[in-house]
Amino acid sequence: MFARALIVLLLTLNVGVAAWWALRPASPTPRPAREVLSVPPLQRVGEVLPPGAAAGHAAATPANA
């Protein structure tokens, strides 16, 4: 009797979760992150930036920093 009640409870919970997932509102589309021009992009150790990317951020960074 206990096993039958447990199975019915678990099936009821599964149907409830399935209905919750099916009827939930659509998630909003994420907004793109704003780029901060004064901060250089992250770079791995030993990674070399392309020549165009390095020149664009060289003007934004102070020379004596």
N, C-alpha and C positions, 0 to 999 in steps of 0.2 A: 504494500500500500504506500509506503514511504517513497519507494523508487518511482512509482507511477505519478505521485504528486510532484516529485522533483522534475521528472521529464516534462510534465505539463507546465510547470513554472518556467523551466528553461525555454521551452518552445514559445511560450507567451512573451518572454523577454526578448527572444530573437525576432519575433514578429514586430514587437514594439520598436526595437532598434532599427529594423529594416524600414518601417514606416517613417520613423524619424529622419533617417538618411534620405529617403525618397522625397519627402515633403519639405525638406529644409530650403530656405531661400538660397538663391545662387550667390556665391561669394563675389564680392566686388573685384574688379580687375585692379591689380596693384599699379600704383602710379610709379613712373620711372623716377629714380633718385636724381635729385638736382646735383649737377656737377659744380664743384667749387673750383674756380679757375686759379685761385691763389695757392692751392694745395697740389703738389705733384702726385701723380698716380703711384700706387703701391708697386713695388718692384722686388722680385726675388733676388736673393744673393747670387751674383754671377750673371743675372739676366741683363741683356743689353737692350735698351729702348731703340726703336727705329729712329732714324735721323730726324724725321718730321715731328715726332712726339717730343723729343728732347728739346728741340728749338722752341716749341710752343710754351713749354714750362720754364725755360731758362729766363725768359723776360719777367715772369711772375715771381721768381725767387730772388731774394737779395743776394748779391755777390759775397758779402761778408758774413753770412749767417752760419 
